């Protein structure tokens, strides 16, 4: 196991470098000039423009800018915005909020999705199964921004379950409603994926053997059926955590959540390359870490899996 983890960590290095370089290159080649935008509609002073470009390293070749960024990154420096604000300060404000929001969404989709999927898979072809399929299809068909607006209007404004606008210092209670909206689409996929794997494993030989031995149904479902059915579901849930953190722009915008989605959107609008690259770099860390954790969970769920 230790050798496998060490090998995976070494494999992550070129993946991380390649991914961050592509993001860095694409962001730096976006149209628009953040330095020039400081003057608005006025003509900039050429001397000051050149001085600011040199200060932020924008007059260097692309490869030199990337090397400077990586050197600062390994020292804990994500760079600064054109306005002079450290990117690490933006990340420290935005990421805790989005992490709480993503964990709420992940918990919601994992618990409810697994329950619905297991019941539908064990009652395949019956009323429960058809109801789950119709419900999940309805959720998938509704765009996230429409669902968010409905939830905000009905539960937030009319019923007063949460405040209509969420401020910087947000409690878990205030994030429950946007978390449910954020995890609703993934909930449908988790339920359908769980249903399919459970229904397939119910017809497997090991399930018939367990039933023939007279084992209690609860033990059969928990120890045999679920452990073998959860491997593809765990894969989806692990990768979905990064997607929830990076794809919360619409949900955070509608509920006025000051998280990663809003910071990423503002960075793109203002052509703040340092902010965008810093946020995406952190998301790459999340994806790589979750990928390793998922692989290690395979051996926990299925004892037949061994890592050399």
HELIX and SHEET records of a PDB file:
HELIX    1   1 UNK A    2  UNK A   28  1                                  27    
HELIX    2   2 UNK A   36  UNK A   39  5                                   4    
HELIX    3   3 UNK A   46  UNK A   55  1                                  10    
HELIX    4   4 UNK A   62  UNK A   74  1                                  13    
HELIX    5   5 UNK A   87  UNK A  122  1                                  36    
HELIX    6   6 UNK A  127  UNK A  141  1                                  15    
HELIX    7   7 UNK A  144  UNK A  151  1                                   8    
HELIX    8   8 UNK A  152  UNK A  158  3                                   7    
HELIX    9   9 UNK A  172  UNK A  202  1                                  31    
HELIX   10  10 UNK A  205  UNK A  212  1                                   8    
HELIX   11  11 UNK A  217  UNK A  219  1                                   3    
HELIX   12  12 UNK A  220  UNK A  226  3                                   7    
HELIX   13  13 UNK A  227  UNK A  246  1                                  20    
HELIX   14  14 UNK A  249  UNK A  254  1                                   6    
HELIX   15  15 UNK A  260  UNK A  269  1                                  10    
HELIX   16  16 UNK A  273  UNK A  301  1                                  29    
END                                                                             
